[in-house]
Amino acid sequence: MMNSVINQMAEELRKAPKVALFSHVSPDGDCIGSMLGIGLALEALGKEVAMINPDPIPRNLSFLPGVDKIARSMPNPLPETLLFVDCADLQRVQLQREDLPAEAVILNLDHHISNQNFGKINWVDSHAAASGELAYALIRRLNVELTLEIAANLYTALLTDTGCFKYSNTTSKTHQIAGELIDAGINLGDIHHFVFDQTPMVKLELLRRGLNQLQIFAEGQIGMMTLRKRDFEESGAEESLSEGLIDHARTIEGVEVAVLFKESKPDTIRVSLRSNRWLDVNRIADSFGGGGHKRAAGCTLHVSLEEAKQMVRQSIEEELKLGRSH
């Protein structure tokens, strides 16, 4: 079944003279690395390729080969073939179905368990550690050489979505793919340095503010961090710099669930959830109209910050009371 879907997607891309690729808002290494890897592969096949992300590229990903090809707005007219990478639904790229041409061939490549299967062809594998694993398989199916540029993007996709290969989503297959990407000649030291070891001072200020607002609940099982709109404004930090801050709450001894609340604007609260061992945070995010994975998920709530914190805390506490057997 899976091979059939890969073949169908590869065939649609082979016959398309022009392709537009989309990746999700608040971009991370997986969505950007996967999109760039596929985009560069399609260019190698002689396709005219547009790559779109609605938000600015995080500065720790600005080194990626081809990143300057990514636009924030859609080309006009749109190609008939549209490939959505690492997007659980169209809302993740701030689109509705009516925003796209009726005759558009929508291809959906993703690894989120909450994916809505919104495409004509849906290749969704929730067992994959990252969409980068699927991007790798697709590029191989297209018989495109793993150039240094493609490999660097795909490796970054795997690296970031597995937390340097330490998260529970990492499998032997993940390591096998990473090995092939390393064999393509990528510079591991440089990639790790750019992604993880170039922290702007304003991000440290954001972390300080988040830790100052850290709260512990449920006898130490919940760690909640908050970043208010004024924290971003006063620190001068872009919202993308909040990426990874939640891990400081997740790694506290005894914490099972970490939450980061980001106040984008009054009554618009972006919520990130992470769990350590057993709690399914995708269930919680889904109950609020979001989604993601069992150990990492998110949602957006259109209520006040205090209401959002109360609602999410209550939902987590209910799940904790139900316990592992639930």
Protein Blocks (a to p, Z undefined) as FASTA:
>chain_A
ZZmmmmmmmmmmmmpmbdcddddehiafklmmmmmmmmmmmmmnopacddddfbdcdfkl
mmpghklmpcfbdcddddfbdcdehiabfklnopafklpcfklccddddfbfkbgolafb
dcddfkbfbfklmmmmmmmmnopacdfklmmmmmmmmmmmnonolafkbcfklmmmmmmm
mmnopafklmmmmmmmmccfklmmmmmmmmmmgcceehhiaccddddfklmmmnopafkl
mgoklmmmmmpghiabdcddddfbghiacdddddfklpcfklmmmmnopacdfkbccddd
dddfklmmmmmmmmmmmmmmnommZZ
